[in-house]
Amino acid sequence: MPDPSTYRPAPGTIPEAPGVYRFRDPAGRVIYVGKAKSLRSRLNSYFADLWSLHARTQQMVTTAGSVDWVTVGTEVEALQLEFSWIKEFDPRFNVKYRDDKSYPFLAVTLDEEFPRLQVMRGAKRKGVRYFGPYSHAWAIRETLDLLLRVFPARTCSAGVFKRAAQIGRPCLLGDIGKCSAPCVGRVSADQHRAIVDEFCDFMAGRTDQFLKRVEREMLRASEELEFELAARLRDDLVALRRALEKQTVVLGDGTDADIVAFAEDPLEAAVQVFHVRGGRIRGQRGWVVEKVEDLSAGDLVHHFCTQMYGEEHGETDVPRELLVPALPDDADALTDWLSQHRGSRVDLRVPQRGDKKSLMETVARNAAEVLQRHKMRRSGDLTTRNKALEEIAGALGMDSVPLRIECFDVSQIQGTDVVASMVVFEDGLERKSEYRRFIIRGNPDGSGMDDLAAMSEVMRRRFARFKAAPVEPEADELPGIDPLTGKPRRFAYPPQLIVVDGGQPQVNATAAVLAEMGVTDVALCGLAKRLEEVWLPADDFPVILPRTSEALYLLQRVRDEAHRFAITFHRQRRSKRMTESALDEVAGLGEVRRKALLRHFGSLKRIAEATREEIAEVPGIGLRTAESVLAALRSPETGKSAGR
């Protein structure tokens, strides 16, 4: 365990200017990033007596092996640099506002000729307008189902839309009046966009005017004795009001605001945020985070704002008001930084009275309940993971628990499209950013590649980069870090344990490669599927773990994840090869035109069934090339595959 005094900067060398600092472990990996108004005051606090530090801070400073810093001119610059470093290095000890899922949004693809309403997760993209986030996808679908009778906009995928246009018949939604069917020309592109614009206005909160307009049209239709139209408008009005009941007005001033509240204990904190748009609650999100040090409510607000709104467009849009339980020390700098991201002034404040104070109390109660439920569930998770790692270390005769486990698997069908996967578990949890995929190059003599040879190649390639790193880095360099880019080298960090999917042959082949490359400080085992036996190198008999063992359960999860990752990659490559193999034989048909053909017709079967003139309609395809395509697809050798 590193002693903080061994890497403490010399007295007087730490500047008093504002800046951002990084703690690194002995391998050079960044484990914590922070910012400070005075670097000297902040960093000196980490090198106090260990007994006086927060439990997580003790763990961090004893895990670290060095510290460095960069000075900046203003606190806003420090905020920007801190955010970029956290995103780049993903330090394990920083507070991370993330959960195990991405929340769904109601998205409107305004960048398409016929905009589509759909459920969308993940990163936002330009040209799409988002409403939400919602807690569940079914909440979006319920709202859409109510509103489509009033705003019959397109909700189908590009393939369904194109197929309906080709056959000249709309889908079921078009027949029952929940889509205006622009695919068959019932409305023009301008008319359809007008429907979508009205939908966006309604979702943005401009509802009263629209409700009054529908009510006036209903009364006018009734006066003119158009009772069928009046009845339809009445049903539309009921649907709109039912949709609005799901989004009760909570702020009478109709403002856009995010209300944030925390519930915490010495080691963890639960955060809840309510997204209010146009005075109505549009969505809610929550996380539970680990505290690396004794963080105040203001510190939690600082971390929340920089991570929640730090992306180019923000994970959610930066609201006009941000209501928080306490202001951080850098409130002015944080407000300026948020205002830069929004493009206009952001009001960061603590509500004192009225509706906003009452809503803050509601959010705080939600956070307290989430933390209570999490602690009941999390206590079991932490204990179970630690127990599993300790059992693995004991069963394999390791000196310490394997904090980093790498598992490898090979996937192939009779020696074709041979690929392999590497998955990484750290502290018993997946670290998907470290996953790697390998395309097996094969033997130089062209002979077949079996699983043992493929596994040997993967091991050589995985440890070649690690062994290539200089054993003795320069004085100003850190091990595992590329001095040119400042980023970790690929495969720079060795695991404590390697798991291979297989039994004694796979384990012995892997052990031979490790011995050949001089890797002696990494434990190795294999997990055979037949009886879930654990094999060790050079042992004639396997280690049998109890069926109820947490160690066996963790090894199974690692092995199954590697298998899933390898199978997925193998299917992708096989599908691409089978799809394009027949067209590869056509002389003069490059990759761009092959993709254009497949995009236009959808499959090789439809291309083979098309006429020469229909194929020639694809941009870049002439009659002569069309004849060659048909000849290749209809030949006896390829006819069977083209028909699949």
Order of alpha helices (4+ residues) and beta strands (2+ residues): alpha-beta-beta-alpha-alpha-beta-alpha-beta-beta-beta-alpha-alpha-alpha-alpha-alpha-alpha-beta-beta-beta-alpha-beta-alpha-beta-alpha-beta-beta-beta-beta-alpha-beta-alpha-beta-beta-alpha-alpha-alpha-alpha-alpha-alpha
